[in-house]
Amino acid sequence: MATKPMDIASVVKQTRKAQGLTQAELAGAANTGLRFIIDLEAGKPTCQIGKVLHIVNMLGISIELKQP
């Protein structure tokens, strides 16, 4: 099953909240805009992959890629 933007959004949001971070705090720590964090957590499909991976790594989330 393919991962959808909303799947990533949900994990990012849950992890951020579990770590006690606000969206603004995460944006500041990641040196990105608040709007980007809001869009990412909303599952916006056009978020830049590099920034998404940066946020995921900052939160300690791992992503597993498997070849078909």
N, CA, C and O atoms as a GROMACS GRO file, in nm:
protein
  272
    1MET      N    1   0.084  -0.118   0.000
    1MET     CA    2   0.000   0.000   0.000
    1MET      C    3   0.090   0.125   0.000
    1MET      O    4   0.185   0.134   0.077
    2ALA      N    5   0.059   0.219  -0.083
    2ALA     CA    6   0.138   0.342  -0.096
    2ALA      C    7   0.109   0.436   0.022
    2ALA      O    8  -0.003   0.445   0.070
    3THR      N    9   0.214   0.503   0.064
    3THR     CA   10   0.200   0.604   0.169
    3THR      C   11   0.144   0.731   0.108
    3THR      O   12   0.188   0.776   0.002
    4LYS      N   13   0.046   0.788   0.175
    4LYS     CA   14  -0.018   0.910   0.126
    4LYS      C   15   0.029   1.028   0.211
    4LYS      O   16   0.076   1.010   0.324
    5PRO      N   17   0.017   1.150   0.156
    5PRO     CA   18   0.056   1.268   0.236
    5PRO      C   19  -0.013   1.273   0.373
    5PRO      O   20   0.049   1.315   0.471
    6MET      N   21  -0.138   1.231   0.380
    6MET     CA   22  -0.210   1.235   0.508
    6MET      C   23  -0.150   1.135   0.608
    6MET      O   24  -0.158   1.158   0.729
    7ASP      N   25  -0.091   1.026   0.560
    7ASP     CA   26  -0.027   0.930   0.649
    7ASP      C   27   0.092   0.995   0.719
    7ASP      O   28   0.109   0.983   0.840
    8ILE      N   29   0.174   1.064   0.641
    8ILE     CA   30   0.290   1.134   0.696
    8ILE      C   31   0.243   1.246   0.788
    8ILE      O   32   0.297   1.265   0.897
    9ALA      N   33   0.141   1.320   0.744
    9ALA     CA   34   0.088   1.432   0.823
    9ALA      C   35   0.045   1.385   0.961
    9ALA      O   36   0.076   1.450   1.061
   10SER      N   37  -0.024   1.276   0.967
   10SER     CA   38  -0.075   1.224   1.093
   10SER      C   39   0.038   1.186   1.188
   10SER      O   40   0.034   1.218   1.307
   11VAL      N   41   0.140   1.117   1.136
   11VAL     CA   42   0.252   1.076   1.220
   11VAL      C   43   0.331   1.197   1.269
   11VAL      O   44   0.371   1.202   1.385
   12VAL      N   45   0.354   1.294   1.181
   12VAL     CA   46   0.426   1.415   1.220
   12VAL      C   47   0.351   1.488   1.330
   12VAL      O   48   0.410   1.527   1.431
   13LYS      N   49   0.222   1.506   1.312
   13LYS     CA   50   0.142   1.579   1.411
   13LYS      C   51   0.140   1.507   1.546
   13LYS      O   52   0.158   1.569   1.650
   14GLN      N   53   0.117   1.377   1.543
   14GLN     CA   54   0.112   1.299   1.667
   14GLN      C   55   0.247   1.303   1.739
   14GLN      O   56   0.252   1.317   1.861
   15THR      N   57   0.355   1.290   1.664
   15THR     CA   58   0.488   1.290   1.724
   15THR      C   59   0.523   1.427   1.780
   15THR      O   60   0.577   1.437   1.890
   16ARG      N   61   0.491   1.532   1.707
   16ARG     CA   62   0.516   1.667   1.755
   16ARG      C   63   0.444   1.691   1.887
   16ARG      O   64   0.503   1.743   1.982
   17LYS      N   65   0.317   1.653   1.892
   17LYS     CA   66   0.239   1.674   2.014
   17LYS      C   67   0.293   1.588   2.130
   17LYS      O   68   0.297   1.634   2.244
   18ALA      N   69   0.333   1.465   2.100
   18ALA     CA   70   0.387   1.377   2.203
   18ALA      C   71   0.516   1.433   2.262
   18ALA      O   72   0.548   1.408   2.378
   19GLN      N   73   0.589   1.509   2.182
   19GLN     CA   74   0.714   1.571   2.228
   19GLN      C   75   0.688   1.707   2.293
   19GLN      O   76   0.782   1.774   2.336
   20GLY      N   77   0.562   1.746   2.301
   20GLY     CA   78   0.525   1.870   2.368
   20GLY      C   79   0.563   1.996   2.291
   20GLY      O   80   0.583   2.101   2.351
   21LEU      N   81   0.571   1.985   2.161
   21LEU     CA   82   0.608   2.100   2.077
   21LEU      C   83   0.485   2.161   2.011
   21LEU      O   84   0.393   2.090   1.970
   22THR      N   85   0.483   2.292   2.003
   22THR     CA   86   0.380   2.359   1.923
   22THR      C   87   0.428   2.360   1.778
   22THR      O   88   0.544   2.332   1.749
   23GLN      N   89   0.338   2.392   1.688
   23GLN     CA   90   0.376   2.404   1.548
   23GLN      C   91   0.481   2.514   1.532
   23GLN      O   92   0.577   2.498   1.456
   24ALA      N   93   0.464   2.623   1.603
   24ALA     CA   94   0.558   2.734   1.595
   24ALA      C   95   0.696   2.694   1.648
   24ALA      O   96   0.798   2.733   1.591
   25GLU      N   97   0.699   2.618   1.755
   25GLU     CA   98   0.827   2.573   1.810
   25GLU      C   99   0.899   2.480   1.714
   25GLU      O  100   1.020   2.491   1.695
   26LEU      N  101   0.825   2.389   1.652
   26LEU     CA  102   0.885   2.299   1.554
   26LEU      C  103   0.938   2.377   1.434
   26LEU      O  104   1.047   2.350   1.384
   27ALA      N  105   0.860   2.472   1.388
   27ALA     CA  106   0.903   2.555   1.275
   27ALA      C  107   1.032   2.628   1.309
   27ALA      O  108   1.124   2.632   1.227
   28GLY      N  109   1.040   2.684   1.428
   28GLY     CA  110   1.161   2.755   1.469
   28GLY      C  111   1.281   2.663   1.479
   28GLY      O  112   1.390   2.697   1.433
   29ALA      N  113   1.261   2.546   1.539
   29ALA     CA  114   1.371   2.450   1.555
   29ALA      C  115   1.419   2.398   1.420
   29ALA      O  116   1.538   2.369   1.403
   30ALA      N  117   1.328   2.387   1.324
   30ALA     CA  118   1.362   2.335   1.192
   30ALA      C  119   1.405   2.445   1.096
   30ALA      O  120   1.440   2.418   0.981
   31ASN      N  121   1.402   2.568   1.144
   31ASN     CA  122   1.437   2.683   1.060
   31ASN      C  123   1.352   2.688   0.933
   31ASN      O  124   1.402   2.709   0.822
   32THR      N  125   1.223   2.668   0.952
   32THR     CA  126   1.128   2.675   0.842
   32THR      C  127   1.009   2.759   0.886
   32THR      O  128   0.999   2.794   1.004
   33GLY      N  129   0.922   2.791   0.796
   33GLY     CA  130   0.807   2.873   0.830
   33GLY      C  131   0.695   2.795   0.897
   33GLY      O  132   0.679   2.675   0.875
   34LEU      N  133   0.619   2.866   0.977
   34LEU     CA  134   0.502   2.806   1.041
   34LEU      C  135   0.405   2.755   0.936
   34LEU      O  136   0.345   2.648   0.953
   35ARG      N  137   0.388   2.830   0.828
   35ARG     CA  138   0.296   2.789   0.721
   35ARG      C  139   0.333   2.651   0.666
   35ARG      O  140   0.244   2.572   0.635
   36PHE      N  141   0.463   2.623   0.655
   36PHE     CA  142   0.505   2.492   0.605
   36PHE      C  143   0.460   2.382   0.700
   36PHE      O  144   0.410   2.278   0.655
   37ILE      N  145   0.478   2.401   0.830
   37ILE     CA  146   0.438   2.300   0.929
   37ILE      C  147   0.287   2.280   0.924
   37ILE      O  148   0.239   2.166   0.929
   38ILE      N  149   0.213   2.388   0.914
   38ILE     CA  150   0.066   2.378   0.905
   38ILE      C  151   0.027   2.298   0.781
   38ILE      O  152  -0.058   2.209   0.789
   39ASP      N  153   0.087   2.331   0.668
   39ASP     CA  154   0.056   2.259   0.543
   39ASP      C  155   0.096   2.112   0.552
   39ASP      O  156   0.021   2.025   0.508
   40LEU      N  157   0.213   2.085   0.609
   40LEU     CA  158   0.259   1.946   0.624
   40LEU      C  159   0.161   1.866   0.708
   40LEU      O  160   0.124   1.755   0.671
   41GLU      N  161   0.120   1.922   0.821
   41GLU     CA  162   0.027   1.850   0.910
   41GLU      C  163  -0.114   1.840   0.852
   41GLU      O  164  -0.194   1.760   0.900
   42ALA      N  165  -0.144   1.920   0.753
   42ALA     CA  166  -0.273   1.912   0.685
   42ALA      C  167  -0.269   1.813   0.569
   42ALA      O  168  -0.371   1.785   0.506
   43GLY      N  169  -0.150   1.759   0.541
   43GLY     CA  170  -0.137   1.661   0.434
   43GLY      C  171  -0.129   1.722   0.296
   43GLY      O  172  -0.162   1.656   0.197
   44LYS      N  173  -0.085   1.846   0.287
   44LYS     CA  174  -0.074   1.911   0.156
   44LYS      C  175   0.022   1.830   0.067
   44LYS      O  176   0.138   1.812   0.103
   45PRO      N  177  -0.026   1.783  -0.046
   45PRO     CA  178   0.057   1.694  -0.129
   45PRO      C  179   0.172   1.762  -0.202
   45PRO      O  180   0.257   1.694  -0.258
   46THR      N  181   0.177   1.894  -0.202
   46THR     CA  182   0.283   1.963  -0.274
   46THR      C  183   0.396   2.013  -0.183
   46THR      O  184   0.479   2.092  -0.227
   47CYS      N  185   0.400   1.969  -0.058
   47CYS     CA  186   0.509   2.008   0.033
   47CYS      C  187   0.641   1.955  -0.023
   47CYS      O  188   0.648   1.845  -0.077
   48GLN      N  189   0.745   2.035  -0.009
   48GLN     CA  190   0.877   1.998  -0.059
   48GLN      C  191   0.932   1.878   0.017
   48GLN      O  192   0.939   1.878   0.140
   49ILE      N  193   0.970   1.775  -0.059
   49ILE     CA  194   1.015   1.649   0.003
   49ILE      C  195   1.137   1.669   0.092
   49ILE      O  196   1.148   1.606   0.197
   50GLY      N  197   1.229   1.755   0.052
   50GLY     CA  198   1.348   1.778   0.133
   50GLY      C  199   1.314   1.835   0.269
   50GLY      O  200   1.369   1.793   0.370
   51LYS      N  201   1.222   1.929   0.272
   51LYS     CA  202   1.179   1.988   0.399
   51LYS      C  203   1.102   1.887   0.483
   51LYS      O  204   1.118   1.881   0.605
   52VAL      N  205   1.019   1.806   0.417
   52VAL     CA  206   0.944   1.702   0.488
   52VAL      C  207   1.042   1.606   0.556
   52VAL      O  208   1.026   1.574   0.674
   53LEU      N  209   1.143   1.562   0.482
   53LEU     CA  210   1.240   1.468   0.538
   53LEU      C  211   1.318   1.532   0.653
   53LEU      O  212   1.352   1.465   0.750
   54HIS      N  213   1.347   1.661   0.643
   54HIS     CA  214   1.416   1.732   0.751
   54HIS      C  215   1.332   1.730   0.879
   54HIS      O  216   1.383   1.702   0.987
   55ILE      N  217   1.204   1.761   0.866
   55ILE     CA  218   1.114   1.761   0.982
   55ILE      C  219   1.102   1.621   1.040
   55ILE      O  220   1.110   1.603   1.162
   56VAL      N  221   1.083   1.522   0.955
   56VAL     CA  222   1.070   1.384   1.000
   56VAL      C  223   1.195   1.342   1.078
   56VAL      O  224   1.185   1.282   1.185
   57ASN      N  225   1.312   1.374   1.025
   57ASN     CA  226   1.437   1.340   1.093
   57ASN      C  227   1.450   1.413   1.226
   57ASN      O  228   1.494   1.355   1.326
   58MET      N  229   1.413   1.540   1.229
   58MET     CA  230   1.421   1.618   1.354
   58MET      C  231   1.335   1.556   1.464
   58MET      O  232   1.373   1.558   1.581
   59LEU      N  233   1.220   1.502   1.426
   59LEU     CA  234   1.129   1.443   1.524
   59LEU      C  235   1.167   1.300   1.559
   59LEU      O  236   1.107   1.240   1.649
   60GLY      N  237   1.267   1.244   1.489
   60GLY     CA  238   1.309   1.107   1.518
   60GLY      C  239   1.223   1.001   1.453
   60GLY      O  240   1.227   0.885   1.492
   61ILE      N  241   1.144   1.041   1.354
   61ILE     CA  242   1.057   0.947   1.283
   61ILE      C  243   1.141   0.877   1.177
   61ILE      O  244   1.219   0.942   1.106
   62SER      N  245   1.126   0.747   1.165
   62SER     CA  246   1.199   0.674   1.061
   62SER      C  247   1.102   0.638   0.948
   62SER      O  248   0.985   0.609   0.970
   63ILE      N  249   1.156   0.641   0.828
   63ILE     CA  250   1.080   0.602   0.710
   63ILE      C  251   1.151   0.486   0.645
   63ILE      O  252   1.272   0.491   0.623
   64GLU      N  253   1.078   0.383   0.613
   64GLU     CA  254   1.137   0.266   0.551
   64GLU      C  255   1.093   0.259   0.405
   64GLU      O  256   0.974   0.262   0.374
   65LEU      N  257   1.191   0.250   0.317
   65LEU     CA  258   1.164   0.236   0.175
   65LEU      C  259   1.203   0.095   0.132
   65LEU      O  260   1.310   0.046   0.167
   66LYS      N  261   1.115   0.032   0.057
   66LYS     CA  262   1.143  -0.104   0.009
   66LYS      C  263   1.123  -0.107  -0.141
   66LYS      O  264   1.026  -0.054  -0.194
   67GLN      N  265   1.215  -0.170  -0.208
   67GLN     CA  266   1.197  -0.188  -0.352
   67GLN      C  267   1.090  -0.293  -0.375
   67GLN      O  268   1.075  -0.388  -0.298
   68PRO      N  269   1.014  -0.276  -0.484
   68PRO     CA  270   0.907  -0.373  -0.512
   68PRO      C  271   0.963  -0.510  -0.546
   68PRO      O  272   0.886  -0.603  -0.572
   0.00000   0.00000   0.00000
